[in-house]
């Protein structure tokens, strides 16, 4: 294990991970904000060829290196990511369109750092990505900074998809990080 959930170290100081190989690594919690390209993280994963089961990644700024990293972690079961929506939208589209990407992923936790209006939030993309993997997903959690007002909640067709996933055994939850608020779909 390298790093801890909620405390993702970035590259700084001696940049030890740039020159390290961790072949037995199962859990990696790290900030990708240290580099524009994400090549350092791709390099670490390439060098390590680790049996990574859990990845907590903070602030990936580009979609392409994120997918390159995920393709190097085929056994990943839990992925937690904090980023802005354009990166997340690309990730969800890739998960929906490519069943070979993270075939064992059963827990996805998404932290969005910005508020999004309902018209900008692609609820349908989120619904499509989750429903395409309904047989393996056990937990999906979307965390936003503040409670979503009724005007920003998912439309009824997406709520129906979330409820269907819940009936099939997937825990689907939207919650706020800065307030005490949860919306669990049952």
C-alpha positions as CSV (number, residue, x, y, z in Angstrom):
1,X,0.0,0.0,0.0
2,X,1.2,3.5,-0.8
3,X,-0.7,6.5,0.6
4,X,-4.0,6.6,2.4
5,X,-7.5,7.4,1.4
6,X,-8.2,11.1,2.1
7,X,-4.5,11.8,2.2
8,X,-3.2,11.4,-1.3
9,X,0.5,12.4,-1.5
10,X,1.7,14.2,-4.6
11,X,5.1,14.1,-6.2
12,X,7.2,16.6,-4.4
13,X,10.5,16.9,-2.7
14,X,12.5,13.9,-3.7
15,X,9.9,12.6,-6.2
16,X,10.6,9.0,-4.9
17,X,7.9,7.3,-7.0
18,X,9.4,8.6,-10.2
19,X,12.3,6.2,-9.7
20,X,10.5,3.4,-7.8
21,X,9.1,0.1,-8.8
22,X,6.4,-1.4,-6.5
23,X,5.7,-4.9,-7.9
24,X,3.6,-6.1,-5.0
25,X,1.5,-2.9,-4.7
26,X,-2.2,-3.6,-4.2
27,X,-3.4,-0.1,-3.1
28,X,-2.2,3.2,-4.4
29,X,-3.5,6.6,-3.2
30,X,-1.9,9.5,-5.0
31,X,-2.4,12.9,-6.5
32,X,-1.9,13.2,-10.2
33,X,-1.8,17.0,-10.0
34,X,2.0,16.9,-9.9
35,X,2.3,16.6,-13.7
36,X,0.4,17.9,-16.6
37,X,0.7,14.7,-18.7
38,X,0.3,11.9,-16.1
39,X,3.4,10.2,-17.6
40,X,5.0,9.8,-14.1
41,X,2.1,7.7,-12.9
42,X,1.9,5.7,-16.1
43,X,5.7,5.1,-15.7
44,X,5.3,3.9,-12.1
45,X,2.5,1.5,-13.2
46,X,4.5,0.3,-16.2
47,X,7.6,-0.3,-14.1
48,X,5.7,-2.0,-11.2
49,X,3.4,-4.3,-13.1
50,X,1.7,-4.5,-9.8
51,X,-1.5,-6.5,-9.0
52,X,-3.2,-3.2,-8.1
53,X,-6.7,-3.8,-6.6
54,X,-7.5,-0.3,-5.4
55,X,-6.6,3.1,-6.8
56,X,-7.4,6.4,-5.2
57,X,-6.5,9.2,-7.6
58,X,-6.8,12.8,-6.9
59,X,-7.0,15.6,-9.5
60,X,-6.2,13.9,-12.8
61,X,-6.3,16.8,-15.2
62,X,-6.4,14.9,-18.5
63,X,-8.6,12.0,-19.6
64,X,-6.0,10.3,-21.9
65,X,-3.4,9.6,-19.2
66,X,-6.1,8.5,-16.8
67,X,-7.3,5.8,-19.3
68,X,-3.7,4.8,-19.9
69,X,-3.2,4.3,-16.2
70,X,-6.4,2.3,-15.9
71,X,-5.5,0.0,-18.8
72,X,-2.4,-0.9,-16.8
73,X,-4.5,-2.0,-13.9
74,X,-6.8,-4.7,-15.2
75,X,-7.4,-6.3,-11.8
76,X,-8.6,-3.1,-10.2
77,X,-11.7,-3.6,-8.1
78,X,-12.1,-0.3,-6.4
79,X,-11.5,3.1,-8.0
80,X,-11.9,6.4,-6.3
81,X,-11.3,9.6,-8.2
82,X,-11.5,13.3,-7.5
83,X,-11.6,15.5,-10.6
84,X,-13.6,18.0,-12.6
85,X,-16.5,16.9,-14.8
86,X,-14.9,16.8,-18.3
87,X,-12.4,14.2,-17.1
88,X,-15.1,12.2,-15.4
89,X,-17.4,12.4,-18.4
90,X,-14.6,10.9,-20.5
91,X,-14.0,8.2,-17.9
92,X,-17.7,7.2,-17.8
93,X,-17.9,7.1,-21.6
94,X,-14.8,4.8,-21.7
95,X,-16.3,2.5,-19.1
96,X,-19.6,2.3,-21.0
97,X,-18.0,1.8,-24.4
98,X,-15.2,-0.6,-23.4
99,X,-16.2,-3.6,-21.3
100,X,-12.5,-4.7,-21.3
101,X,-11.5,-1.5,-19.4
102,X,-11.5,-2.5,-15.7
103,X,-13.5,-5.7,-16.1
104,X,-13.3,-6.4,-12.3
105,X,-14.3,-3.0,-11.1
106,X,-17.0,-3.3,-8.5
107,X,-16.7,0.0,-6.6
108,X,-16.5,3.4,-8.1
109,X,-16.4,6.6,-6.0
110,X,-16.5,9.9,-7.9
111,X,-15.8,13.2,-6.1
112,X,-16.6,16.3,-8.2
113,X,-14.9,19.4,-7.0
114,X,-17.2,21.9,-8.7
115,X,-20.9,22.5,-8.7
116,X,-22.7,21.7,-12.0
117,X,-26.0,22.8,-13.2
118,X,-28.5,20.1,-14.2
119,X,-28.2,21.2,-17.9
120,X,-24.5,20.6,-17.8
121,X,-24.6,17.4,-15.8
122,X,-24.7,14.4,-18.2
123,X,-26.9,12.2,-16.0
124,X,-27.6,10.0,-19.0
125,X,-23.9,9.3,-19.5
126,X,-23.6,8.4,-15.9
127,X,-26.6,6.1,-16.1
128,X,-25.4,4.4,-19.3
129,X,-21.9,3.7,-17.8
130,X,-23.4,2.2,-14.6
131,X,-26.1,0.2,-16.3
132,X,-23.7,-1.3,-18.8
133,X,-21.8,-2.9,-15.9
134,X,-24.8,-3.7,-13.7
135,X,-23.7,-7.3,-13.3
136,X,-20.4,-6.4,-11.5
137,X,-21.0,-3.0,-9.8
138,X,-21.7,-3.3,-6.1
139,X,-21.1,0.4,-5.1
140,X,-21.4,3.6,-6.9
141,X,-21.0,6.9,-5.0
142,X,-21.1,10.4,-6.4
143,X,-19.8,13.0,-4.0
144,X,-20.5,16.7,-4.7
145,X,-19.4,19.7,-2.5
146,X,-22.9,20.7,-1.4
147,X,-26.4,19.2,-1.3
148,X,-27.9,19.1,-4.8
149,X,-31.1,21.1,-5.0
150,X,-34.2,19.4,-6.5
151,X,-33.5,21.2,-9.8
152,X,-30.1,19.5,-10.1
153,X,-31.2,16.0,-9.1
154,X,-31.2,13.3,-11.8
155,X,-34.2,13.2,-14.2
156,X,-36.8,10.5,-13.6
157,X,-35.5,8.1,-16.3
158,X,-32.0,8.2,-14.6
159,X,-33.6,7.7,-11.2
160,X,-35.4,4.7,-12.6
161,X,-32.0,3.3,-13.8
162,X,-30.4,3.9,-10.4
163,X,-33.3,2.2,-8.6
164,X,-33.1,-0.8,-11.0
165,X,-29.4,-1.0,-10.2
166,X,-30.2,-0.9,-6.5
167,X,-32.8,-3.8,-6.9
168,X,-30.0,-5.8,-8.6
169,X,-27.8,-5.2,-5.5
170,X,-25.8,-2.1,-6.4
171,X,-25.5,0.6,-3.8
172,X,-26.1,3.9,-5.6
173,X,-25.6,7.0,-3.5
174,X,-25.2,10.8,-4.0
175,X,-23.8,12.7,-1.1
176,X,-22.2,16.0,-0.1
177,X,-18.7,16.4,1.3
178,X,-19.2,19.8,2.9
179,X,-22.7,19.1,4.3
180,X,-24.5,16.3,6.0
181,X,-26.6,15.0,3.1
182,X,-27.1,11.6,1.4
183,X,-29.5,10.5,-1.3
184,X,-29.5,6.7,-1.5
185,X,-31.4,5.0,-4.3
186,X,-33.5,2.0,-3.3
